[in-house]
Amino acid sequence: MRKIIAIAFLNFKQGIREKLFWGVIFFFIFLLGLCVLLGKLSPGETEMVLRNAGLSGIELSGLILVVFSLVFSFYREKESRILEVYLSNFSRMHYISGKLMGYLAICMFYLILAGLGYALILYLHNAFIWQVIVGLYTLFLKLSIVICLSLTLCCLFSNSPVITLLCSLFLYLSGEVAYSAFKIIAGSANKLQVILFECLYRILPNLERLDIKSLVIYGELPAFSFFILSSLYGLGYFLFIWLIMQFIFLRKEY
């Protein structure tokens, strides 16, 4: 466990020192300014616009950060042969688990920073409610799944960062719309199509069901059972992908 923590700490320090991390910070500041502008252009709906646009901005900027930073880091280590140094001193399980934990820590650190900035903007515009902070928890669950999927794709497509990036973003978008698309197709008369899509729906991450932005911006929260079930789902799916990642990485040649 100590070796995993050591690798996670190294990845965390490297990740927050990169220009991409601070670029995303400035991008989020720009999004906050845009949220304020949109709020001023929406008389009577200023508070709702600020809350909704702010949470969406945190999710978008967090997605850009974790996917691009993780993919670039993995392939940079591979091309510069730093990966060989890691694997000569640590086991493959320690390396890949430590890298995953490091980027989970980066994600959490970014959400805390973004959440503080977001809360400050809401407070200054008399739009702050504590429920929006709870919404950051489900964002962390969603981004954790995306991190695990991206790292799995890095292991799978070890020679193509472009394919890894595109597949990561595609899986994220698919997870966002899978639930709504399944409800539409479920009423189709073509039973084979329904069965095939249901299988695909069960495999893809169900990210839309983890999204509570539409509730928290109005000061509402789902039942406590929702948080228990969503946490169990997020943890279960995360562990499932982590096992696949371990299987792929242990059998790859680097």
C-alpha positions as CSV (number, residue, x, y, z in Angstrom):
1,M,0.0,0.0,0.0
2,R,2.9,2.3,0.8
3,K,4.2,1.9,-2.8
4,I,0.8,2.7,-4.3
5,I,0.5,5.9,-2.1
6,A,4.1,6.9,-3.2
7,I,3.2,6.6,-6.9
8,A,-0.2,8.4,-6.3
9,F,1.6,11.3,-4.6
10,L,4.1,11.6,-7.4
11,N,1.3,11.7,-10.0
12,F,-0.6,14.2,-7.9
13,K,2.4,16.6,-7.6
14,Q,3.1,16.2,-11.3
15,G,-0.5,16.8,-12.3
16,I,-1.0,20.0,-10.3
17,R,2.3,21.4,-11.6
18,E,1.3,21.0,-15.3
19,K,0.2,23.9,-17.4
20,L,-3.0,22.1,-18.3
21,F,-4.1,22.1,-14.6
22,W,-3.7,25.9,-14.3
23,G,-5.1,26.4,-17.8
24,V,-8.3,24.6,-16.7
25,I,-8.4,26.8,-13.6
26,F,-8.3,29.9,-15.8
27,F,-10.8,28.4,-18.2
28,F,-13.2,27.8,-15.2
29,I,-12.7,31.4,-14.1
30,F,-13.7,32.4,-17.6
31,L,-16.8,30.2,-17.3
32,L,-17.7,31.8,-14.0
33,G,-17.5,35.2,-15.6
34,L,-19.7,33.9,-18.4
35,C,-22.2,32.5,-15.9
36,V,-22.4,36.0,-14.2
37,L,-23.1,37.5,-17.7
38,L,-25.8,35.0,-18.5
39,G,-27.4,35.7,-15.1
40,K,-27.5,39.4,-15.8
41,L,-29.1,38.7,-19.2
42,S,-31.8,36.6,-17.6
43,P,-33.9,38.9,-15.3
44,G,-35.9,36.9,-12.8
45,E,-33.9,33.7,-13.4
46,T,-30.4,35.0,-12.4
47,E,-30.0,32.6,-9.4
48,M,-31.1,29.5,-11.4
49,V,-28.8,30.4,-14.3
50,L,-25.8,31.0,-12.0
51,R,-26.3,27.7,-10.2
52,N,-27.0,25.6,-13.2
53,A,-24.3,27.1,-15.5
54,G,-21.8,27.0,-12.6
55,L,-22.2,23.3,-11.9
56,S,-22.2,22.5,-15.6
57,G,-18.9,24.5,-15.9
58,I,-17.3,22.6,-13.1
59,E,-18.3,19.3,-14.7
60,L,-17.0,20.3,-18.2
61,S,-13.7,21.8,-16.9
62,G,-13.2,18.8,-14.6
63,L,-13.8,16.4,-17.5
64,I,-11.2,18.2,-19.7
65,L,-8.7,18.2,-16.9
66,V,-8.9,14.6,-15.9
67,V,-9.1,13.1,-19.4
68,F,-6.5,15.2,-21.1
69,S,-4.1,15.3,-18.2
70,L,-4.3,11.5,-17.6
71,V,-3.9,10.5,-21.2
72,F,-1.0,12.9,-21.9
73,S,0.7,11.8,-18.7
74,F,0.4,8.1,-19.5
75,Y,1.7,8.4,-23.0
76,R,4.4,10.9,-22.1
77,E,5.8,8.4,-19.5
78,K,5.6,5.6,-22.1
79,E,7.4,7.6,-24.8
80,S,10.1,9.0,-22.5
81,R,10.7,5.5,-21.0
82,I,9.8,6.8,-17.5
83,L,7.3,4.0,-17.5
84,E,10.2,1.5,-17.7
85,V,11.8,3.1,-14.6
86,Y,8.6,2.8,-12.7
87,L,8.1,-0.8,-13.7
88,S,11.7,-1.7,-12.8
89,N,11.1,-0.5,-9.2
90,F,7.4,-1.2,-8.7
91,S,5.1,-4.0,-9.7
92,R,2.6,-3.3,-12.5
93,M,-0.3,-3.5,-10.0
94,H,1.3,-0.9,-7.8
95,Y,2.0,1.4,-10.7
96,I,-1.4,1.4,-12.3
97,S,-3.3,1.6,-9.0
98,G,-1.1,4.4,-7.8
99,K,-1.6,6.4,-11.0
100,L,-5.4,5.9,-10.7
101,M,-5.4,7.1,-7.1
102,G,-3.2,10.1,-8.0
103,Y,-5.7,11.3,-10.6
104,L,-8.6,10.7,-8.3
105,A,-6.8,13.0,-5.8
106,I,-6.3,15.6,-8.6
107,C,-10.0,15.4,-9.4
108,M,-11.0,15.9,-5.8
109,F,-8.5,18.7,-5.3
110,Y,-9.8,20.5,-8.4
111,L,-13.5,20.0,-7.4
112,I,-12.7,21.6,-4.0
113,L,-11.0,24.6,-5.6
114,A,-13.7,25.0,-8.2
115,G,-16.4,24.5,-5.6
116,L,-15.0,27.2,-3.4
117,G,-14.8,29.7,-6.3
118,Y,-18.3,28.7,-7.4
119,A,-19.7,29.2,-3.9
120,L,-18.0,32.6,-3.6
121,I,-19.6,33.8,-6.8
122,L,-23.0,32.5,-5.7
123,Y,-22.6,34.2,-2.3
124,L,-21.7,37.5,-3.9
125,H,-24.8,37.4,-6.0
126,N,-27.1,36.2,-3.2
127,A,-27.7,32.9,-5.0
128,F,-25.9,30.5,-2.7
129,I,-27.7,27.5,-1.2
130,W,-25.9,24.6,0.5
131,Q,-27.5,22.0,-1.7
132,V,-25.3,22.9,-4.7
133,I,-22.2,21.8,-2.6
134,V,-23.8,18.3,-2.3
135,G,-24.1,18.2,-6.1
136,L,-20.3,18.2,-6.2
137,Y,-20.3,14.7,-4.6
138,T,-22.2,13.2,-7.6
139,L,-19.9,15.0,-9.9
140,F,-16.9,13.3,-8.2
141,L,-18.6,10.0,-8.7
142,K,-19.1,10.6,-12.4
143,L,-15.6,11.9,-13.0
144,S,-14.1,9.0,-11.0
145,I,-15.7,6.6,-13.4
146,V,-14.4,8.6,-16.4
147,I,-10.9,8.5,-14.9
148,C,-11.0,4.8,-14.5
149,L,-12.4,4.3,-18.1
150,S,-9.7,6.6,-19.6
151,L,-6.9,4.8,-17.8
152,T,-8.3,1.5,-19.0
153,L,-8.4,2.8,-22.6
154,C,-4.8,4.0,-22.2
155,C,-3.8,0.4,-21.3
156,L,-5.8,-1.0,-24.2
157,F,-4.7,1.5,-26.9
158,S,-1.2,1.8,-25.7
159,N,0.1,3.3,-29.0
160,S,-2.6,5.7,-29.9
161,P,-3.4,8.7,-27.6
162,V,-5.8,10.2,-30.1
163,I,-8.0,7.0,-30.1
164,T,-7.9,7.0,-26.3
165,L,-9.0,10.6,-26.1
166,L,-11.8,10.1,-28.6
167,C,-13.0,6.9,-27.0
168,S,-12.9,8.5,-23.5
169,L,-15.1,11.4,-24.6
170,F,-17.4,9.1,-26.6
171,L,-18.0,6.9,-23.5
172,Y,-18.7,9.9,-21.4
173,L,-21.3,11.2,-23.8
174,S,-22.7,7.8,-24.3
175,G,-23.1,7.4,-20.5
176,E,-24.8,10.8,-20.3
177,V,-27.5,10.0,-22.9
178,A,-27.8,6.2,-22.5
179,Y,-30.6,6.3,-20.0
180,S,-32.8,8.7,-22.1
181,A,-32.0,6.8,-25.3
182,F,-32.9,3.5,-23.7
183,K,-36.3,4.8,-22.6
184,I,-37.0,6.0,-26.2
185,I,-35.9,2.7,-27.8
186,A,-37.7,0.6,-25.2
187,G,-41.0,1.4,-26.8
188,S,-39.8,0.1,-30.2
189,A,-41.5,-2.8,-31.9
190,N,-38.2,-4.3,-32.9
191,K,-37.5,-6.6,-30.0
192,L,-34.0,-7.6,-31.2
193,Q,-33.0,-3.9,-31.3
194,V,-34.4,-3.4,-27.8
195,I,-32.4,-6.4,-26.5
196,L,-29.2,-5.3,-28.1
197,F,-29.6,-1.8,-26.9
198,E,-30.4,-3.0,-23.4
199,C,-27.2,-5.0,-23.3
200,L,-25.3,-2.0,-24.4
201,Y,-27.1,0.2,-21.8
202,R,-26.1,-2.2,-19.0
203,I,-22.5,-2.2,-20.0
204,L,-22.1,1.6,-20.4
205,P,-21.8,3.8,-17.3
206,N,-25.1,5.2,-16.4
207,L,-23.9,8.7,-15.7
208,E,-27.2,10.5,-16.2
209,R,-28.7,8.8,-13.2
210,L,-25.9,10.2,-11.1
211,D,-26.7,13.8,-12.2
212,I,-28.7,15.8,-9.6
213,K,-28.1,19.3,-11.0
214,S,-31.7,19.7,-12.0
215,L,-32.7,19.3,-8.3
216,V,-30.0,21.1,-6.4
217,I,-30.3,24.3,-8.3
218,Y,-33.8,24.6,-6.8
219,G,-32.6,23.7,-3.3
220,E,-33.9,20.2,-3.5
221,L,-32.2,16.9,-2.8
222,P,-33.1,13.3,-3.7
223,A,-33.9,10.8,-0.9
224,F,-31.0,9.6,1.2
225,S,-31.4,6.2,-0.3
226,F,-30.4,7.7,-3.7
227,F,-27.0,8.7,-2.3
228,I,-26.5,5.2,-0.9
229,L,-27.5,3.5,-4.2
230,S,-25.5,5.9,-6.4
231,S,-22.4,5.4,-4.2
232,L,-22.8,1.7,-4.4
233,Y,-23.3,1.9,-8.2
234,G,-20.3,4.2,-8.7
235,L,-18.1,2.0,-6.5
236,G,-19.2,-1.2,-8.1
237,Y,-18.7,0.1,-11.6
238,F,-15.4,1.6,-10.7
239,L,-14.1,-1.7,-9.3
240,F,-15.4,-3.6,-12.3
241,I,-13.5,-1.3,-14.7
242,W,-10.4,-1.4,-12.4
243,L,-10.3,-5.2,-12.6
244,I,-10.5,-5.0,-16.4
245,M,-7.7,-2.4,-16.3
246,Q,-5.5,-4.7,-14.2
247,F,-6.1,-7.6,-16.5
248,I,-5.1,-5.6,-19.6
249,F,-2.1,-3.8,-18.1
250,L,-0.6,-7.0,-16.6
251,R,-0.6,-8.6,-20.0
252,K,0.7,-5.7,-22.1
253,E,4.3,-5.4,-23.1
254,Y,6.0,-2.1,-22.4
